Amino acid sequence: MYGKLVGEEDEALKKELVITIDGPAGSGKSTVSRILAKRLSYLYLDTGSLYRAVAYLVSKEGVLENDEQAIYGLLKSADIRLRKSGDGLQVYVDGEDITGLLRTEEIGIMASKISALPLIRAMLLPIQRKAGASGGIVAEGRDMGTVVFPGADVKFFLDAGENERIQRRFMELSTRGEGIPYGNIARDMRLRDLQDRERTIAPLRPHEEAVIIDTSCMTITEVVEAMLGFISNS
């Protein structure tokens, strides 16, 4: 399918690429990453799900989210796996598929805090890199291009204005039937932004080689088409 999109004759385009997409919450990276991976017939890797899985486990076991040693000990005895399912990956903890339990605001904020813990990042890094070892992957997160796959073939950084990102998150949760007040969503997103951008370990920032796309006034289709254009010329 990829060859049909960008030309059958270009041999370079037959290479299975590693593509990273970073950006803050509400920038559209999750939706865009899924669509882009499908258009390219690539695997979609939502690396944030790994940290959400840890947050889920921490919450379930009653461990404090800033107790690095306790979380480290918890993970040493836990079995966290990523399994391919269709175009993406499902997350399993101790044999239980918890993929559908990871998208709450509470888990997201906790995951952001846990992702700043060096020991935990070190434990999860090999799992992420293994998933992209053979290429043919669209990896979405907050440090994919800067830390996890610094040698990626194409790096993107999606962003949008704060108000636009808050509105998108509000609409997303409303569509899912979660009646969270707009003010609470705004507060949580600002907190997550602060945690992600100011953490000492792997702060949220674009790689110097990243293609930066402001999605504030763009449709999903426009963003995907723009990215496909960059990929075809890389």
C-alpha positions as a printed NumPy array, in Angstrom:
array([[  0.   ,   0.   ,   0.   ],
       [  2.887,   2.334,   0.811],
       [  4.381,   1.894,  -2.67 ],
       [  1.052,   2.758,  -4.273],
       [  0.906,   5.944,  -2.248],
       [  4.328,   7.286,  -3.074],
       [  5.474,   5.537,  -6.225],
       [  6.411,   2.009,  -7.195],
       [  9.78 ,   2.873,  -8.691],
       [ 11.531,   4.431,  -5.719],
       [ 13.606,   1.671,  -4.138],
       [ 14.324,   3.721,  -1.001],
       [ 10.635,   3.818,  -0.159],
       [ 10.527,   0.029,   0.129],
       [ 12.616,   0.21 ,   3.286],
       [ 10.755,  -0.517,   6.511],
       [ 11.166,   2.772,   8.368],
       [ 11.117,   3.726,  12.021],
       [  8.885,   6.798,  12.349],
       [  8.493,   8.652,  15.643],
       [  5.705,  11.037,  16.605],
       [  6.098,  13.053,  19.801],
       [  4.053,  15.851,  21.269],
       [  1.951,  16.983,  24.226],
       [ -1.484,  15.66 ,  25.161],
       [ -4.217,  16.852,  22.823],
       [ -1.914,  17.558,  19.897],
       [ -3.6  ,  14.803,  17.884],
       [ -0.647,  12.436,  17.867],
       [ -2.56 ,   9.312,  18.943],
       [ -5.219,   9.591,  16.239],
       [ -2.717,  10.633,  13.585],
       [ -0.272,   7.873,  14.547],
       [ -2.912,   5.171,  14.176],
       [ -4.03 ,   6.449,  10.777],
       [ -0.485,   6.941,   9.515],
       [  0.498,   3.423,  10.591],
       [ -2.537,   2.017,   8.796],
       [ -1.797,   3.983,   5.617],
       [  1.756,   2.649,   5.6  ],
       [  0.772,  -0.867,   6.703],
       [  3.099,  -0.366,   9.683],
       [  2.772,  -1.355,  13.322],
       [  1.451,   1.367,  15.637],
       [  3.313,   1.546,  18.949],
       [  1.708,   3.642,  21.695],
       [  4.595,   3.689,  24.139],
       [  2.619,   5.775,  26.618],
       [  0.528,   2.669,  27.243],
       [  3.507,   1.058,  28.943],
       [  3.708,   3.839,  31.518],
       [ -0.063,   3.754,  31.881],
       [  0.209,   0.024,  32.535],
       [  2.683,   0.715,  35.311],
       [  0.352,   3.401,  36.69 ],
       [ -2.518,   0.923,  36.61 ],
       [ -0.426,  -1.622,  38.493],
       [  0.723,   0.988,  41.031],
       [ -2.852,   2.104,  41.627],
       [ -4.1  ,  -1.475,  41.928],
       [ -1.412,  -2.434,  44.45 ],
       [ -1.674,   0.791,  46.467],
       [  1.947,   1.828,  45.926],
       [  2.833,   5.528,  46.076],
       [  3.445,   6.956,  42.601],
       [  6.708,   8.634,  43.66 ],
       [  8.152,   5.63 ,  45.524],
       [ 10.672,   4.59 ,  42.904],
       [ 12.097,   1.629,  44.805],
       [  8.654,   0.228,  45.602],
       [  7.54 ,   0.555,  41.971],
       [ 10.807,  -1.   ,  40.811],
       [ 10.214,  -3.956,  43.099],
       [  6.636,  -4.238,  41.861],
       [  7.771,  -4.341,  38.241],
       [ 10.455,  -6.931,  38.898],
       [  7.746,  -9.396,  39.857],
       [  5.177,  -8.275,  37.267],
       [  4.869,  -9.548,  33.715],
       [  4.141,  -6.651,  31.323],
       [  3.867,  -7.558,  27.663],
       [  2.958,  -5.88 ,  24.388],
       [  1.117,  -8.124,  21.942],
       [  0.312,  -7.301,  18.364],
       [ -3.394,  -7.016,  17.618],
       [ -4.475,  -5.885,  14.164],
       [ -2.621,  -2.641,  13.408],
       [ -1.622,  -1.964,  17.004],
       [ -0.553,  -3.456,  20.301],
       [ -2.451,  -4.632,  23.345],
       [ -1.031,  -4.324,  26.859],
       [ -1.06 ,  -7.287,  29.215],
       [ -0.146,  -7.284,  32.891],
       [  0.273, -10.715,  34.464],
       [ -1.749, -12.255,  31.644],
       [ -4.637,  -9.764,  31.863],
       [ -5.473,  -7.562,  28.883],
       [ -5.743,  -4.089,  30.453],
       [ -5.649,  -2.053,  27.227],
       [ -9.181,  -0.748,  27.726],
       [ -8.474,   0.42 ,  31.287],
       [ -5.613,   2.8  ,  30.551],
       [ -7.188,   5.96 ,  29.094],
       [ -8.57 ,   7.648,  32.216],
       [ -7.322,  11.082,  33.29 ],
       [ -6.222,   9.703,  36.656],
       [ -4.064,   7.014,  35.056],
       [ -2.657,   9.549,  32.571],
       [ -1.489,  11.959,  35.26 ],
       [ -0.016,   9.14 ,  37.345],
       [  1.771,   7.754,  34.273],
       [  3.298,  11.176,  33.607],
       [  4.76 ,  11.256,  37.124],
       [  6.022,   7.679,  36.932],
       [  7.679,   8.336,  33.558],
       [ 10.048,  10.778,  35.308],
       [ 11.519,   8.005,  37.491],
       [ 14.928,   6.915,  36.085],
       [ 14.777,   3.298,  37.267],
       [ 11.356,   2.763,  35.746],
       [ 12.34 ,   4.338,  32.434],
       [ 15.41 ,   2.096,  32.308],
       [ 13.261,  -0.995,  32.829],
       [ 10.779,  -0.113,  30.068],
       [ 13.239,   1.18 ,  27.469],
       [ 14.319,  -2.28 ,  26.17 ],
       [ 10.668,  -3.312,  25.701],
       [ 10.038,  -0.26 ,  23.546],
       [ 13.199,  -0.638,  21.471],
       [ 12.558,  -4.329,  20.875],
       [  9.169,  -3.485,  19.338],
       [ 10.852,  -1.254,  16.748],
       [ 13.996,  -3.291,  16.133],
       [ 12.981,  -4.456,  12.649],
       [ 11.432,  -1.184,  11.455],
       [  8.015,  -0.832,   9.91 ],
       [  6.756,   1.027,  12.954],
       [  5.097,   4.315,  13.908],
       [  6.073,   4.979,  17.538],
       [  4.064,   7.565,  19.433],
       [  4.995,   9.13 ,  22.749],
       [  6.823,  12.026,  24.339],
       [ 10.477,  11.025,  23.914],
       [ 10.412,   8.631,  20.966],
       [ 12.629,  10.748,  18.741],
       [ 14.893,  12.099,  21.475],
       [ 15.53 ,   9.009,  23.639],
       [ 13.906,   5.758,  22.556],
       [ 14.613,   5.892,  18.804],
       [ 17.116,   8.758,  18.307],
       [ 18.224,   7.116,  15.047],
       [ 14.68 ,   6.969,  13.641],
       [ 14.374,   7.503,   9.897],
       [ 11.698,  10.199,  10.234],
       [ 10.865,  12.179,  13.37 ],
       [  7.742,  14.29 ,  13.871],
       [  6.694,  16.592,  16.705],
       [  3.03 ,  17.564,  16.768],
       [  1.825,  20.539,  18.775],
       [ -1.254,  22.749,  19.115],
       [ -2.361,  25.726,  21.187],
       [ -3.251,  24.97 ,  24.793],
       [ -6.921,  25.941,  24.448],
       [ -7.29 ,  23.812,  21.334],
       [ -5.739,  20.817,  23.058],
       [ -7.986,  21.197,  26.1  ],
       [-11.07 ,  21.439,  23.876],
       [-10.055,  18.303,  21.975],
       [ -9.588,  16.369,  25.181],
       [-12.944,  17.59 ,  26.482],
       [-14.691,  16.465,  23.288],
       [-12.912,  13.101,  23.354],
       [-14.008,  12.35 ,  26.918],
       [-17.522,  13.634,  26.278],
       [-17.847,  11.323,  23.28 ],
       [-16.843,   8.418,  25.514],
       [-19.541,   9.384,  27.988],
       [-17.162,  10.639,  30.675],
       [-18.779,  13.739,  32.154],
       [-15.623,  15.427,  33.41 ],
       [-15.978,  19.226,  33.826],
       [-14.048,  21.35 ,  31.332],
       [-12.189,  23.101,  34.157],
       [-10.925,  19.808,  35.554],
       [ -9.659,  18.732,  32.148],
       [ -7.878,  22.078,  31.706],
       [ -6.248,  21.752,  35.136],
       [ -5.132,  18.165,  34.519],
       [ -3.705,  18.941,  31.082],
       [ -1.706,  21.913,  32.385],
       [ -0.361,  19.74 ,  35.191],
       [  0.643,  17.013,  32.743],
       [  2.282,  19.564,  30.424],
       [  4.285,  20.951,  33.341],
       [  5.383,  17.491,  34.465],
       [  6.334,  16.388,  30.95 ],
       [  8.241,  19.536,  29.975],
       [ 10.114,  20.123,  33.238],
       [ 11.056,  16.611,  34.302],
       [ 14.793,  16.037,  34.605],
       [ 14.8  ,  12.749,  32.689],
       [ 13.826,  12.927,  29.001],
       [ 11.697,  16.102,  29.094],
       [  9.149,  16.68 ,  26.348],
       [ 10.886,  18.544,  23.527],
       [ 11.327,  18.11 ,  19.777],
       [ 14.455,  16.43 ,  18.443],
       [ 16.635,  18.843,  16.47 ],
       [ 15.865,  16.814,  13.336],
       [ 12.124,  16.598,  13.967],
       [  9.547,  17.952,  11.541],
       [  7.372,  20.19 ,  13.712],
       [  3.709,  20.427,  12.751],
       [  1.249,  22.79 ,  14.449],
       [ -2.081,  20.97 ,  14.187],
       [ -4.181,  23.772,  15.71 ],
       [ -5.92 ,  24.687,  12.452],
       [ -5.478,  21.43 ,  10.568],
       [ -7.811,  18.485,  10.086],
       [ -6.606,  14.98 ,  10.839],
       [ -6.541,  14.229,   7.108],
       [ -4.429,  17.317,   6.416],
       [ -1.907,  16.336,   9.093],
       [ -1.61 ,  12.769,   7.813],
       [ -1.193,  13.886,   4.197],
       [  1.484,  16.38 ,   5.225],
       [  3.362,  13.649,   7.072],
       [  3.124,  11.261,   4.14 ],
       [  4.624,  14.006,   1.982],
       [  7.591,  14.398,   4.342],
       [  8.079,  10.62 ,   4.495],
       [  8.034,  10.222,   0.728],
       [ 10.781,  12.857,   0.429],
       [ 12.969,  11.524,   3.232]])
